[in-house]
Amino acid sequence: MVVEIEHGDAERVRLCVRDTGIGIPSEELELLFTRFFRSSTVRDSSIPGSGLGLAIVQGVVQRHDGTIEVESEVGKGTTFVVTLPLAPAR
């Protein structure tokens, strides 16, 4: 896993988290932040989890006026990009 922090511009910071794991099918990406959702690539594996983590992360990011995006390819890995304002949230 690789974690990078970079200044997007003078007002925002970007946090990128990349892995080379099992990946997520493109048709499941829109459901990824839904509570209790588990990707089909995880359901049949030994990877534990309840499907709450990404829903919680999305809520925290949005409460800080940020965004979260995801790109993934099955068999190659996943990248999450969180963008947050440098100024305090309203």
C-alpha atoms as one frame of an Amber mdcrd trajectory, in Angstrom:
protein
   0.000   0.000   0.000   1.172   3.508  -0.832  -0.065   6.663   0.909   0.728
  10.077  -0.554  -0.206  13.543   0.649   0.040  16.439  -1.765  -1.172  20.009
  -1.955  -3.861  20.082  -4.637  -3.748  23.888  -4.733  -3.523  26.771  -2.244
  -6.869  25.827  -0.695  -6.959  22.021  -0.726  -4.873  18.988   0.182  -5.103
  15.533  -1.425  -4.559  12.199   0.266  -4.076   9.251  -2.111  -4.152   5.655
  -0.915  -3.182   2.999  -3.476  -2.963  -0.753  -3.197  -2.184  -3.599  -5.550
  -4.868  -5.847  -4.090  -7.744  -7.767  -5.625  -9.512  -4.678  -6.994 -13.219
  -3.899  -7.291 -15.389  -4.512 -10.386 -16.400  -1.233 -12.099 -20.110  -2.054
 -11.801 -19.740  -2.118  -7.999 -17.906   1.202  -7.570 -21.102   3.258  -7.214
 -22.197   1.002  -4.316 -18.842   1.008  -2.562 -19.743   3.722  -0.025 -23.112
   2.155   0.859 -23.394   0.818   4.407 -22.907  -2.938   4.713 -21.925  -3.319
   1.053 -19.159  -5.828   0.397 -17.713  -6.261  -3.042 -18.134  -9.613  -4.738
 -14.329  -9.846  -4.800 -14.372  -9.833  -0.974 -17.559 -11.765  -0.149 -16.084
 -15.116  -1.066 -12.653 -14.518   0.409 -11.211 -14.684   3.889 -10.997 -10.890
   4.192 -13.072  -9.853   7.226 -15.255  -6.767   7.447 -18.798  -5.550   7.895
 -18.954  -3.091   5.022 -19.084   0.014   7.219 -15.574   1.450   6.893 -15.912
   3.301   3.590 -19.384   4.626   4.482 -17.916   6.080   7.689 -14.906   7.547
   5.859 -17.179   9.175   3.274 -19.323  10.724   6.027 -16.298  12.160   7.841
 -14.814  13.529   4.611 -18.100  15.163   3.576 -18.543  16.734   7.034 -15.186
  18.419   6.477 -16.328  19.793   3.084 -14.174  17.256   1.238 -14.621  14.675
  -1.481 -13.592  11.055  -1.913 -13.089   9.338  -5.260 -12.169   5.778  -6.163
 -10.635   4.058  -9.176 -10.142   0.324  -9.333  -9.324  -2.527 -11.653  -9.919
  -6.156 -10.754  -6.624  -7.948 -10.245  -4.597  -4.719 -10.251  -5.711  -2.720
  -7.222  -7.593   0.326  -6.035  -6.867   4.017  -5.530  -8.813   6.277  -3.173
  -8.328  10.049  -3.381  -9.568  12.225  -0.522  -9.529  15.973  -1.108  -9.974
  18.266   1.893  -9.966  22.043   2.304  -7.048  23.547   4.209  -9.434  26.021
   5.880 -11.635  24.829   8.770 -14.987  23.279   7.833 -18.103  25.393   8.216
